Amino acid sequence: MNPVERMRADYRTQRLTTGPHPMKLMCAALPDVWRAQDVPLAAHGDTITVAWVVGRRQRPGTAKGFVFIGLEDESGIANVIVSPDLFKKTRLTVTMENFLRITGPVQTRRGLPLVRAEHIERLEVPALENMASHDFC
């Protein structure tokens, strides 16, 4: 098996892999995308693009309709916030897709950066479509 086939088999049978992170196989194809470990280096207000596997989605009842997404790559997790209006427009993409490409400005609060989504789209990763996130919506 090649690395992609091995990872696909791991996720199909165990829903996890002990091999490389799925996004490790995608890095070369996404040169304009910021890695999770680099997001804290962006200045407040800089517009960046993140495109990784969805690790978790949360829509707490106390968040006034905002959705929080944790996107994972091989270097860590980046947090994204989706406004209620954007969530209404992209609801199926946000809730159903395992890989997302999100663009928006960085907001830094209490030293913690997050990306405020302005554009959300599905990231095509056909070889790894059977991955699942941990959702709390």
A tleap script that builds the chain and sets N, CA, C and O, in Angstrom:
source leaprc.protein.ff14SB
mol = sequence {
  NMET ASN PRO VAL GLU ARG MET ARG ALA ASP
  TYR ARG THR GLN ARG LEU THR THR GLY PRO
  HIE PRO MET LYS LEU MET CYS ALA ALA LEU
  PRO ASP VAL TRP ARG ALA GLN ASP VAL PRO
  LEU ALA ALA HIE GLY ASP THR ILE THR VAL
  ALA TRP VAL VAL GLY ARG ARG GLN ARG PRO
  GLY THR ALA LYS GLY PHE VAL PHE ILE GLY
  LEU GLU ASP GLU SER GLY ILE ALA ASN VAL
  ILE VAL SER PRO ASP LEU PHE LYS LYS THR
  ARG LEU THR VAL THR MET GLU ASN PHE LEU
  ARG ILE THR GLY PRO VAL GLN THR ARG ARG
  GLY LEU PRO LEU VAL ARG ALA GLU HIE ILE
  GLU ARG LEU GLU VAL PRO ALA LEU GLU ASN
  MET ALA SER HIE ASP PHE CCYS
}
set mol.1.N position { 0.840 -1.192 0.000 }
set mol.1.CA position { 0.000 0.000 0.000 }
set mol.1.C position { 0.880 1.249 0.000 }
set mol.1.O position { 1.933 1.283 0.638 }
set mol.2.N position { 0.436 2.263 -0.719 }
set mol.2.CA position { 1.130 3.542 -0.644 }
set mol.2.C position { 0.609 4.299 0.587 }
set mol.2.O position { -0.367 3.861 1.197 }
set mol.3.N position { 1.231 5.417 0.965 }
set mol.3.CA position { 0.809 6.117 2.191 }
set mol.3.C position { -0.662 6.533 2.214 }
set mol.3.O position { -1.306 6.444 3.259 }
set mol.4.N position { -1.196 6.979 1.096 }
set mol.4.CA position { -2.604 7.394 1.055 }
set mol.4.C position { -3.518 6.187 1.234 }
set mol.4.O position { -4.495 6.261 1.979 }
set mol.5.N position { -3.222 5.097 0.574 }
set mol.5.CA position { -4.039 3.887 0.721 }
set mol.5.C position { -3.995 3.370 2.152 }
set mol.5.O position { -5.017 2.944 2.691 }
set mol.6.N position { -2.835 3.404 2.763 }
set mol.6.CA position { -2.693 2.951 4.154 }
set mol.6.C position { -3.528 3.835 5.094 }
set mol.6.O position { -4.226 3.333 5.975 }
set mol.7.N position { -3.445 5.155 4.891 }
set mol.7.CA position { -4.215 6.059 5.736 }
set mol.7.C position { -5.712 5.861 5.533 }
set mol.7.O position { -6.480 5.863 6.495 }
set mol.8.N position { -6.121 5.691 4.288 }
set mol.8.CA position { -7.536 5.460 3.997 }
set mol.8.C position { -8.025 4.192 4.685 }
set mol.8.O position { -9.123 4.174 5.243 }
set mol.9.N position { -7.230 3.146 4.652 }
set mol.9.CA position { -7.599 1.887 5.314 }
set mol.9.C position { -7.667 2.069 6.823 }
set mol.9.O position { -8.574 1.545 7.469 }
set mol.10.N position { -6.716 2.809 7.393 }
set mol.10.CA position { -6.741 3.083 8.836 }
set mol.10.C position { -8.036 3.780 9.233 }
set mol.10.O position { -8.696 3.378 10.191 }
set mol.11.N position { -8.398 4.828 8.492 }
set mol.11.CA position { -9.609 5.576 8.836 }
set mol.11.C position { -10.874 4.765 8.586 }
set mol.11.O position { -11.851 4.896 9.324 }
set mol.12.N position { -10.865 3.939 7.566 }
set mol.12.CA position { -12.042 3.126 7.272 }
set mol.12.C position { -12.285 2.099 8.380 }
set mol.12.O position { -13.432 1.837 8.743 }
set mol.13.N position { -11.217 1.522 8.911 }
set mol.13.CA position { -11.366 0.450 9.887 }
set mol.13.C position { -11.325 0.924 11.338 }
set mol.13.O position { -11.989 0.344 12.198 }
set mol.14.N position { -10.543 1.983 11.617 }
set mol.14.CA position { -10.358 2.412 13.008 }
set mol.14.C position { -10.781 3.852 13.299 }
set mol.14.O position { -10.857 4.261 14.458 }
set mol.15.N position { -11.056 4.621 12.233 }
set mol.15.CA position { -11.393 6.040 12.335 }
set mol.15.C position { -10.242 6.878 12.883 }
set mol.15.O position { -10.468 7.968 13.409 }
set mol.16.N position { -9.005 6.379 12.765 }
set mol.16.CA position { -7.788 7.101 13.136 }
set mol.16.C position { -6.615 6.428 12.457 }
set mol.16.O position { -6.750 5.341 11.895 }
set mol.17.N position { -5.450 7.086 12.509 }
set mol.17.CA position { -4.251 6.490 11.950 }
set mol.17.C position { -3.070 6.743 12.874 }
set mol.17.O position { -3.018 7.758 13.568 }
set mol.18.N position { -2.137 5.823 12.875 }
set mol.18.CA position { -0.903 6.027 13.620 }
set mol.18.C position { 0.192 6.531 12.685 }
set mol.18.O position { 1.321 6.773 13.111 }
set mol.19.N position { -0.148 6.684 11.420 }
set mol.19.CA position { 0.790 7.200 10.425 }
set mol.19.C position { 0.803 8.719 10.431 }
set mol.19.O position { 0.361 9.340 11.398 }
set mol.20.N position { 1.307 9.323 9.362 }
set mol.20.CA position { 1.381 10.786 9.303 }
set mol.20.C position { -0.012 11.411 9.300 }
set mol.20.O position { -0.995 10.787 8.901 }
set mol.21.N position { -0.064 12.658 9.755 }
set mol.21.CA position { -1.328 13.391 9.749 }
set mol.21.C position { -1.812 13.529 8.306 }
set mol.21.O position { -0.995 13.726 7.406 }
set mol.22.N position { -3.129 13.430 8.064 }
set mol.22.CA position { -3.655 13.527 6.700 }
set mol.22.C position { -3.211 14.790 5.962 }
set mol.22.O position { -2.972 14.743 4.755 }
set mol.23.N position { -3.098 15.901 6.658 }
set mol.23.CA position { -2.722 17.137 5.985 }
set mol.23.C position { -1.252 17.165 5.593 }
set mol.23.O position { -0.854 17.979 4.760 }
set mol.24.N position { -0.449 16.300 6.171 }
set mol.24.CA position { 0.959 16.198 5.773 }
set mol.24.C position { 1.055 15.834 4.294 }
set mol.24.O position { 1.972 16.265 3.595 }
set mol.25.N position { 0.101 15.039 3.830 }
set mol.25.CA position { 0.091 14.628 2.433 }
set mol.25.C position { -0.391 15.743 1.505 }
set mol.25.O position { -0.233 15.642 0.288 }
set mol.26.N position { -0.971 16.794 2.059 }
set mol.26.CA position { -1.546 17.871 1.259 }
set mol.26.C position { -0.709 19.147 1.232 }
set mol.26.O position { -0.956 20.018 0.398 }
set mol.27.N position { 0.266 19.280 2.112 }
set mol.27.CA position { 1.007 20.540 2.269 }
set mol.27.C position { 1.540 21.098 0.960 }
set mol.27.O position { 1.386 22.290 0.696 }
set mol.28.N position { 2.154 20.278 0.148 }
set mol.28.CA position { 2.753 20.756 -1.099 }
set mol.28.C position { 1.702 21.310 -2.060 }
set mol.28.O position { 2.005 22.189 -2.866 }
set mol.29.N position { 0.482 20.809 -1.982 }
set mol.29.CA position { -0.588 21.249 -2.876 }
set mol.29.C position { -1.295 22.510 -2.370 }
set mol.29.O position { -2.175 23.037 -3.051 }
set mol.30.N position { -0.925 22.993 -1.195 }
set mol.30.CA position { -1.586 24.155 -0.595 }
set mol.30.C position { -0.563 25.224 -0.182 }
set mol.30.O position { -0.442 25.527 1.005 }
set mol.31.N position { 0.169 25.797 -1.141 }
set mol.31.CA position { 1.242 26.732 -0.779 }
set mol.31.C position { 0.756 28.036 -0.161 }
set mol.31.O position { 1.514 28.685 0.560 }
set mol.32.N position { -0.476 28.437 -0.418 }
set mol.32.CA position { -0.994 29.705 0.115 }
set mol.32.C position { -1.656 29.559 1.489 }
set mol.32.O position { -2.143 30.540 2.050 }
set mol.33.N position { -1.673 28.359 2.018 }
set mol.33.CA position { -2.364 28.075 3.274 }
set mol.33.C position { -1.401 28.162 4.452 }
set mol.33.O position { -0.279 27.658 4.396 }
set mol.34.N position { -1.856 28.804 5.509 }
set mol.34.CA position { -1.060 28.927 6.733 }
set mol.34.C position { -1.157 27.649 7.536 }
set mol.34.O position { -2.239 27.073 7.652 }
set mol.35.N position { -0.050 27.196 8.090 }
set mol.35.CA position { -0.044 26.047 8.997 }
set mol.35.C position { -0.507 26.519 10.375 }
set mol.35.O position { -0.371 27.695 10.713 }
set mol.36.N position { -1.044 25.609 11.156 }
set mol.36.CA position { -1.565 25.962 12.485 }
set mol.36.C position { -0.495 26.608 13.352 }
set mol.36.O position { -0.776 27.575 14.059 }
set mol.37.N position { 0.718 26.092 13.309 }
set mol.37.CA position { 1.767 26.641 14.154 }
set mol.37.C position { 2.168 28.057 13.743 }
set mol.37.O position { 2.773 28.781 14.534 }
set mol.38.N position { 1.836 28.456 12.513 }
set mol.38.CA position { 2.203 29.787 12.031 }
set mol.38.C position { 1.110 30.835 12.228 }
set mol.38.O position { 1.391 32.030 12.132 }
set mol.39.N position { -0.112 30.429 12.497 }
set mol.39.CA position { -1.209 31.376 12.672 }
set mol.39.C position { -0.910 32.402 13.766 }
set mol.39.O position { -1.244 33.572 13.578 }
set mol.40.N position { -0.295 32.034 14.905 }
set mol.40.CA position { 0.018 33.051 15.914 }
set mol.40.C position { 1.022 34.112 15.432 }
set mol.40.O position { 1.160 35.158 16.066 }
set mol.41.N position { 1.712 33.855 14.336 }
set mol.41.CA position { 2.667 34.822 13.794 }
set mol.41.C position { 1.993 35.911 12.975 }
set mol.41.O position { 2.607 36.941 12.695 }
set mol.42.N position { 0.734 35.700 12.584 }
set mol.42.CA position { -0.005 36.700 11.813 }
set mol.42.C position { -0.374 37.874 12.726 }
set mol.42.O position { -0.687 37.696 13.904 }
set mol.43.N position { -0.328 39.056 12.157 }
set mol.43.CA position { -0.717 40.245 12.916 }
set mol.43.C position { -2.238 40.335 12.996 }
set mol.43.O position { -2.948 39.878 12.101 }
set mol.44.N position { -2.722 40.928 14.077 }
set mol.44.CA position { -4.152 41.155 14.242 }
set mol.44.C position { -4.668 41.906 13.014 }
set mol.44.O position { -4.150 42.969 12.671 }
set mol.45.N position { -5.683 41.357 12.358 }
set mol.45.CA position { -6.262 41.997 11.190 }
set mol.45.C position { -5.765 41.459 9.860 }
set mol.45.O position { -6.402 41.694 8.833 }
set mol.46.N position { -4.645 40.744 9.846 }
set mol.46.CA position { -4.160 40.139 8.599 }
set mol.46.C position { -5.168 39.114 8.095 }
set mol.46.O position { -5.709 38.334 8.880 }
set mol.47.N position { -5.422 39.113 6.794 }
set mol.47.CA position { -6.299 38.113 6.197 }
set mol.47.C position { -5.444 36.938 5.740 }
set mol.47.O position { -4.488 37.100 4.982 }
set mol.48.N position { -5.810 35.750 6.218 }
set mol.48.CA position { -5.067 34.540 5.887 }
set mol.48.C position { -6.045 33.454 5.444 }
set mol.48.O position { -7.259 33.581 5.611 }
set mol.49.N position { -5.491 32.389 4.878 }
set mol.49.CA position { -6.279 31.221 4.488 }
set mol.49.C position { -5.762 30.013 5.243 }
set mol.49.O position { -4.557 29.771 5.307 }
set mol.50.N position { -6.687 29.262 5.812 }
set mol.50.CA position { -6.381 27.994 6.461 }
set mol.50.C position { -7.218 26.929 5.747 }
set mol.50.O position { -8.357 27.187 5.359 }
set mol.51.N position { -6.655 25.749 5.578 }
set mol.51.CA position { -7.374 24.682 4.870 }
set mol.51.C position { -6.893 23.353 5.410 }
set mol.51.O position { -5.832 22.862 5.024 }
set mol.52.N position { -7.673 22.775 6.302 }
set mol.52.CA position { -7.247 21.557 6.970 }
set mol.52.C position { -8.448 20.668 7.252 }
set mol.52.O position { -9.574 20.948 6.843 }
set mol.53.N position { -8.167 19.604 7.955 }
set mol.53.CA position { -9.220 18.684 8.356 }
set mol.53.C position { -9.968 19.290 9.550 }
set mol.53.O position { -9.362 19.885 10.441 }
set mol.54.N position { -11.277 19.128 9.548 }
set mol.54.CA position { -12.093 19.626 10.660 }
set mol.54.C position { -11.933 18.671 11.833 }
set mol.54.O position { -12.287 17.496 11.737 }
set mol.55.N position { -11.402 19.174 12.935 }
set mol.55.CA position { -11.234 18.364 14.135 }
set mol.55.C position { -12.464 18.396 15.018 }
set mol.55.O position { -12.816 17.402 15.653 }
set mol.56.N position { -13.122 19.561 15.051 }
set mol.56.CA position { -14.325 19.699 15.862 }
set mol.56.C position { -15.141 20.889 15.385 }
set mol.56.O position { -14.614 21.832 14.794 }
set mol.57.N position { -16.435 20.825 15.653 }
set mol.57.CA position { -17.360 21.933 15.382 }
set mol.57.C position { -18.196 22.111 16.630 }
set mol.57.O position { -18.680 21.137 17.206 }
set mol.58.N position { -18.365 23.352 17.047 }
set mol.58.CA position { -19.189 23.628 18.220 }
set mol.58.C position { -20.120 24.796 17.926 }
set mol.58.O position { -19.740 25.769 17.275 }
set mol.59.N position { -21.342 24.676 18.420 }
set mol.59.CA position { -22.321 25.761 18.304 }
set mol.59.C position { -23.047 25.870 19.645 }
set mol.59.O position { -24.196 25.450 19.777 }
set mol.60.N position { -22.360 26.440 20.637 }
set mol.60.CA position { -22.959 26.513 21.975 }
set mol.60.C position { -24.209 27.401 21.989 }
set mol.60.O position { -24.283 28.405 21.282 }
set mol.61.N position { -25.157 27.018 22.785 }
set mol.61.CA position { -26.385 27.794 22.910 }
set mol.61.C position { -26.154 29.187 23.457 }
set mol.61.O position { -26.963 30.087 23.226 }
set mol.62.N position { -25.066 29.376 24.176 }
set mol.62.CA position { -24.759 30.681 24.764 }
set mol.62.C position { -23.941 31.571 23.825 }
set mol.62.O position { -23.580 32.683 24.210 }
set mol.63.N position { -23.640 31.115 22.610 }
set mol.63.CA position { -22.766 31.862 21.703 }
set mol.63.C position { -23.530 32.718 20.694 }
set mol.63.O position { -22.930 33.218 19.742 }
set mol.64.N position { -24.833 32.897 20.878 }
set mol.64.CA position { -25.649 33.763 20.022 }
set mol.64.C position { -25.562 33.401 18.545 }
set mol.64.O position { -25.567 34.284 17.688 }
set mol.65.N position { -25.480 32.104 18.243 }
set mol.65.CA position { -25.477 31.644 16.862 }
set mol.65.C position { -24.108 31.503 16.224 }
set mol.65.O position { -24.004 31.042 15.088 }
set mol.66.N position { -23.058 31.890 16.929 }
set mol.66.CA position { -21.710 31.736 16.382 }
set mol.66.C position { -21.302 30.262 16.430 }
set mol.66.O position { -21.676 29.526 17.343 }
set mol.67.N position { -20.524 29.852 15.422 }
set mol.67.CA position { -20.016 28.482 15.338 }
set mol.67.C position { -18.505 28.538 15.460 }
set mol.67.O position { -17.858 29.409 14.877 }
set mol.68.N position { -17.948 27.608 16.218 }
set mol.68.CA position { -16.507 27.530 16.414 }
set mol.68.C position { -16.013 26.243 15.780 }
set mol.68.O position { -16.553 25.165 16.026 }
set mol.69.N position { -14.977 26.374 14.960 }
set mol.69.CA position { -14.407 25.224 14.261 }
set mol.69.C position { -12.940 25.116 14.645 }
set mol.69.O position { -12.214 26.110 14.655 }
set mol.70.N position { -12.517 23.904 14.961 }
set mol.70.CA position { -11.097 23.630 15.186 }
set mol.70.C position { -10.561 22.890 13.980 }
set mol.70.O position { -10.969 21.764 13.696 }
set mol.71.N position { -9.641 23.532 13.268 }
set mol.71.CA position { -9.041 22.908 12.095 }
set mol.71.C position { -7.666 22.377 12.461 }
set mol.71.O position { -6.877 23.071 13.101 }
set mol.72.N position { -7.380 21.152 12.057 }
set mol.72.CA position { -6.134 20.484 12.418 }
set mol.72.C position { -5.245 20.273 11.202 }
set mol.72.O position { -5.713 19.936 10.115 }
set mol.73.N position { -3.951 20.481 11.416 }
set mol.73.CA position { -2.949 20.005 10.471 }
set mol.73.C position { -1.886 19.284 11.285 }
set mol.73.O position { -2.065 19.059 12.482 }
set mol.74.N position { -0.775 18.918 10.642 }
set mol.74.CA position { 0.239 18.152 11.360 }
set mol.74.C position { 0.967 18.964 12.417 }
set mol.74.O position { 1.679 18.395 13.244 }
set mol.75.N position { 0.802 20.299 12.409 }
set mol.75.CA position { 1.508 21.135 13.381 }
set mol.75.C position { 0.635 21.572 14.557 }
set mol.75.O position { 1.152 22.149 15.514 }
set mol.76.N position { -0.669 21.313 14.512 }
set mol.76.CA position { -1.527 21.702 15.624 }
set mol.76.C position { -2.950 22.007 15.198 }
set mol.76.O position { -3.445 21.499 14.191 }
set mol.77.N position { -3.597 22.855 15.994 }
set mol.77.CA position { -5.004 23.205 15.784 }
set mol.77.C position { -5.122 24.721 15.697 }
set mol.77.O position { -4.507 25.448 16.478 }
set mol.78.N position { -5.912 25.187 14.748 }
set mol.78.CA position { -6.233 26.606 14.640 }
set mol.78.C position { -7.732 26.764 14.855 }
set mol.78.O position { -8.525 25.927 14.424 }
set mol.79.N position { -8.104 27.831 15.515 }
set mol.79.CA position { -9.512 28.072 15.814 }
set mol.79.C position { -10.098 29.078 14.841 }
set mol.79.O position { -9.475 30.082 14.498 }
set mol.80.N position { -11.322 28.776 14.405 }
set mol.80.CA position { -12.047 29.619 13.460 }
set mol.80.C position { -13.401 29.936 14.068 }
set mol.80.O position { -14.022 29.082 14.699 }
set mol.81.N position { -13.856 31.170 13.877 }
set mol.81.CA position { -15.186 31.550 14.325 }
set mol.81.C position { -16.012 31.932 13.101 }
set mol.81.O position { -15.543 32.652 12.219 }
set mol.82.N position { -17.246 31.441 13.061 }
set mol.82.CA position { -18.146 31.685 11.939 }
set mol.82.C position { -19.349 32.466 12.459 }
set mol.82.O position { -20.013 32.041 13.404 }
set mol.83.N position { -19.621 33.607 11.838 }
set mol.83.CA position { -20.751 34.439 12.260 }
set mol.83.C position { -22.068 33.748 11.926 }
set mol.83.O position { -22.112 32.886 11.048 }
set mol.84.N position { -23.143 34.123 12.622 }
set mol.84.CA position { -24.455 33.517 12.323 }
set mol.84.C position { -24.878 33.719 10.866 }
set mol.84.O position { -25.437 32.806 10.257 }
set mol.85.N position { -24.616 34.907 10.297 }
set mol.85.CA position { -25.007 35.161 8.905 }
set mol.85.C position { -24.243 34.269 7.927 }
set mol.85.O position { -24.839 33.701 7.012 }
set mol.86.N position { -22.932 34.142 8.114 }
set mol.86.CA position { -22.146 33.280 7.229 }
set mol.86.C position { -22.536 31.819 7.429 }
set mol.86.O position { -22.555 31.047 6.471 }
set mol.87.N position { -22.844 31.440 8.653 }
set mol.87.CA position { -23.269 30.061 8.910 }
set mol.87.C position { -24.561 29.754 8.158 }
set mol.87.O position { -24.709 28.664 7.606 }
set mol.88.N position { -25.492 30.696 8.131 }
set mol.88.CA position { -26.741 30.475 7.390 }
set mol.88.C position { -26.466 30.234 5.911 }
set mol.88.O position { -27.109 29.388 5.290 }
set mol.89.N position { -25.510 30.973 5.342 }
set mol.89.CA position { -25.197 30.857 3.915 }
set mol.89.C position { -24.421 29.575 3.593 }
set mol.89.O position { -24.549 29.032 2.496 }
set mol.90.N position { -23.627 29.097 4.537 }
set mol.90.CA position { -22.733 27.960 4.270 }
set mol.90.C position { -23.012 26.770 5.185 }
set mol.90.O position { -22.138 25.931 5.407 }
set mol.91.N position { -24.205 26.704 5.703 }
set mol.91.CA position { -24.553 25.694 6.705 }
set mol.91.C position { -24.166 24.269 6.307 }
set mol.91.O position { -23.530 23.566 7.093 }
set mol.92.N position { -24.532 23.834 5.114 }
set mol.92.CA position { -24.232 22.456 4.709 }
set mol.92.C position { -22.733 22.227 4.591 }
set mol.92.O position { -22.234 21.175 4.990 }
set mol.93.N position { -22.017 23.190 4.052 }
set mol.93.CA position { -20.562 23.050 3.937 }
set mol.93.C position { -19.932 22.965 5.311 }
set mol.93.O position { -19.094 22.097 5.555 }
set mol.94.N position { -20.324 23.856 6.219 }
set mol.94.CA position { -19.747 23.892 7.565 }
set mol.94.C position { -20.061 22.625 8.345 }
set mol.94.O position { -19.197 22.108 9.052 }
set mol.95.N position { -21.267 22.123 8.229 }
set mol.95.CA position { -21.672 20.987 9.057 }
set mol.95.C position { -21.383 19.619 8.451 }
set mol.95.O position { -21.318 18.630 9.181 }
set mol.96.N position { -21.208 19.539 7.132 }
set mol.96.CA position { -21.099 18.226 6.492 }
set mol.96.C position { -19.705 17.892 5.955 }
set mol.96.O position { -19.386 16.715 5.793 }
set mol.97.N position { -18.887 18.870 5.681 }
set mol.97.CA position { -17.597 18.610 5.042 }
set mol.97.C position { -16.513 18.342 6.078 }
set mol.97.O position { -16.484 18.982 7.130 }
set mol.98.N position { -15.626 17.403 5.787 }
set mol.98.CA position { -14.532 17.051 6.690 }
set mol.98.C position { -13.280 17.880 6.457 }
set mol.98.O position { -12.426 17.977 7.339 }
set mol.99.N position { -13.164 18.482 5.268 }
set mol.99.CA position { -12.019 19.322 4.937 }
set mol.99.C position { -12.538 20.665 4.458 }
set mol.99.O position { -13.374 20.725 3.557 }
set mol.100.N position { -12.044 21.748 5.057 }
set mol.100.CA position { -12.508 23.083 4.706 }
set mol.100.C position { -11.344 24.001 4.369 }
set mol.100.O position { -10.243 23.854 4.899 }
set mol.101.N position { -11.608 24.951 3.476 }
set mol.101.CA position { -10.696 26.053 3.184 }
set mol.101.C position { -11.424 27.316 3.638 }
set mol.101.O position { -12.508 27.633 3.148 }
set mol.102.N position { -10.817 28.026 4.576 }
set mol.102.CA position { -11.448 29.196 5.180 }
set mol.102.C position { -10.500 30.385 5.090 }
set mol.102.O position { -9.314 30.274 5.401 }
set mol.103.N position { -11.039 31.525 4.660 }
set mol.103.CA position { -10.260 32.757 4.562 }
set mol.103.C position { -10.928 33.813 5.425 }
set mol.103.O position { -12.152 33.940 5.446 }
set mol.104.N position { -10.095 34.569 6.139 }
set mol.104.CA position { -10.617 35.655 6.959 }
set mol.104.C position { -9.508 36.311 7.753 }
set mol.104.O position { -8.371 35.840 7.760 }
set mol.105.N position { -9.847 37.409 8.425 }
set mol.105.CA position { -8.852 38.115 9.218 }
set mol.105.C position { -8.572 37.409 10.547 }
set mol.105.O position { -9.434 36.744 11.121 }
set mol.106.N position { -7.348 37.578 11.004 }
set mol.106.CA position { -6.945 37.031 12.294 }
set mol.106.C position { -7.364 38.005 13.384 }
set mol.106.O position { -7.147 39.212 13.269 }
set mol.107.N position { -7.955 37.482 14.422 }
set mol.107.CA position { -8.280 38.267 15.617 }
set mol.107.C position { -7.500 37.676 16.774 }
set mol.107.O position { -7.517 36.465 16.995 }
set mol.108.N position { -6.822 38.531 17.505 }
set mol.108.CA position { -6.056 38.058 18.646 }
set mol.108.C position { -6.677 38.623 19.912 }
set mol.108.O position { -6.769 39.838 20.091 }
set mol.109.N position { -7.096 37.732 20.776 }
set mol.109.CA position { -7.681 38.132 22.060 }
set mol.109.C position { -6.983 37.360 23.161 }
set mol.109.O position { -6.890 36.134 23.116 }
set mol.110.N position { -6.498 38.087 24.142 }
set mol.110.CA position { -5.776 37.475 25.264 }
set mol.110.C position { -4.621 36.593 24.773 }
set mol.110.O position { -4.329 35.550 25.356 }
set mol.111.N position { -3.978 37.029 23.700 }
set mol.111.CA position { -2.843 36.304 23.168 }
set mol.111.C position { -3.185 35.084 22.340 }
set mol.111.O position { -2.288 34.403 21.843 }
set mol.112.N position { -4.470 34.796 22.182 }
set mol.112.CA position { -4.898 33.623 21.414 }
set mol.112.C position { -5.468 34.061 20.063 }
set mol.112.O position { -6.454 34.797 20.015 }
set mol.113.N position { -4.850 33.608 18.961 }
set mol.113.CA position { -5.362 33.994 17.640 }
set mol.113.C position { -6.494 33.089 17.180 }
set mol.113.O position { -6.524 31.896 17.481 }
set mol.114.N position { -7.413 33.679 16.449 }
set mol.114.CA position { -8.439 32.900 15.769 }
set mol.114.C position { -8.717 33.569 14.441 }
set mol.114.O position { -8.465 34.762 14.267 }
set mol.115.N position { -9.233 32.802 13.516 }
set mol.115.CA position { -9.568 33.327 12.201 }
set mol.115.C position { -11.065 33.581 12.171 }
set mol.115.O position { -11.857 32.683 12.458 }
set mol.116.N position { -11.460 34.812 11.821 }
set mol.116.CA position { -12.876 35.149 11.679 }
set mol.116.C position { -13.243 34.890 10.222 }
set mol.116.O position { -12.860 35.646 9.329 }
set mol.117.N position { -13.986 33.818 9.996 }
set mol.117.CA position { -14.283 33.366 8.634 }
set mol.117.C position { -15.064 34.410 7.845 }
set mol.117.O position { -16.049 34.972 8.324 }
set mol.118.N position { -14.598 34.654 6.624 }
set mol.118.CA position { -15.327 35.496 5.678 }
set mol.118.C position { -15.702 34.704 4.429 }
set mol.118.O position { -16.666 35.032 3.737 }
set mol.119.N position { -14.926 33.658 4.153 }
set mol.119.CA position { -15.205 32.798 3.005 }
set mol.119.C position { -14.912 31.353 3.420 }
set mol.119.O position { -13.844 31.054 3.954 }
set mol.120.N position { -15.873 30.469 3.168 }
set mol.120.CA position { -15.731 29.052 3.517 }
set mol.120.C position { -16.074 28.218 2.292 }
set mol.120.O position { -17.088 28.442 1.631 }
set mol.121.N position { -15.206 27.246 2.002 }
set mol.121.CA position { -15.497 26.329 0.904 }
set mol.121.C position { -14.966 24.946 1.232 }
set mol.121.O position { -14.119 24.771 2.107 }
set mol.122.N position { -15.477 23.989 0.519 }
set mol.122.CA position { -15.037 22.598 0.666 }
set mol.122.C position { -13.638 22.475 0.096 }
set mol.122.O position { -13.346 23.026 -0.964 }
set mol.123.N position { -12.774 21.757 0.791 }
set mol.123.CA position { -11.443 21.441 0.297 }
set mol.123.C position { -11.497 20.029 -0.260 }
set mol.123.O position { -11.825 19.085 0.458 }
set mol.124.N position { -11.179 19.886 -1.527 }
set mol.124.CA position { -11.229 18.589 -2.193 }
set mol.124.C position { -10.055 17.706 -1.757 }
set mol.124.O position { -8.898 18.020 -2.037 }
set mol.125.N position { -10.359 16.610 -1.076 }
set mol.125.CA position { -9.359 15.617 -0.686 }
set mol.125.C position { -9.985 14.239 -0.910 }
set mol.125.O position { -10.317 13.544 0.051 }
set mol.126.N position { -10.146 13.844 -2.172 }
set mol.126.CA position { -10.871 12.609 -2.475 }
set mol.126.C position { -10.316 11.361 -1.806 }
set mol.126.O position { -11.079 10.462 -1.451 }
set mol.127.N position { -9.020 11.291 -1.629 }
set mol.127.CA position { -8.417 10.083 -1.057 }
set mol.127.C position { -8.751 9.888 0.412 }
set mol.127.O position { -8.623 8.780 0.932 }
set mol.128.N position { -9.180 10.955 1.095 }
set mol.128.CA position { -9.397 10.868 2.541 }
set mol.128.C position { -10.802 11.270 2.956 }
set mol.128.O position { -10.989 11.760 4.069 }
set mol.129.N position { -11.778 11.081 2.112 }
set mol.129.CA position { -13.133 11.545 2.388 }
set mol.129.C position { -13.833 10.856 3.546 }
set mol.129.O position { -14.856 11.359 4.011 }
set mol.130.N position { -13.330 9.729 4.035 }
set mol.130.CA position { -14.055 8.996 5.080 }
set mol.130.C position { -13.646 9.411 6.491 }
set mol.130.O position { -13.999 8.717 7.444 }
set mol.131.N position { -12.925 10.499 6.660 }
set mol.131.CA position { -12.573 10.966 7.992 }
set mol.131.C position { -13.781 11.631 8.635 }
set mol.131.O position { -14.692 12.084 7.941 }
set mol.132.N position { -13.786 11.688 9.952 }
set mol.132.CA position { -14.906 12.305 10.666 }
set mol.132.C position { -14.385 13.259 11.727 }
set mol.132.O position { -13.302 13.063 12.279 }
set mol.133.N position { -15.168 14.292 12.004 }
set mol.133.CA position { -14.801 15.254 13.045 }
set mol.133.C position { -15.540 14.919 14.338 }
set mol.133.O position { -16.410 14.049 14.364 }
set mol.134.N position { -15.180 15.623 15.403 }
set mol.134.CA position { -15.854 15.474 16.690 }
set mol.134.C position { -16.757 16.684 16.848 }
set mol.134.O position { -16.292 17.768 17.201 }
set mol.135.N position { -18.041 16.505 16.591 }
set mol.135.CA position { -18.958 17.634 16.562 }
set mol.135.C position { -19.801 17.729 17.816 }
set mol.135.O position { -20.225 16.725 18.389 }
set mol.136.N position { -20.032 18.970 18.225 }
set mol.136.CA position { -20.851 19.257 19.391 }
set mol.136.C position { -21.841 20.354 19.046 }
set mol.136.O position { -22.004 21.308 19.808 }
set mol.137.N position { -22.508 20.227 17.898 }
set mol.137.CA position { -23.448 21.253 17.434 }
set mol.137.C position { -24.839 21.000 17.987 }
set mol.137.O position { -25.763 21.762 17.704 }
savepdb mol mol.pdb
quit
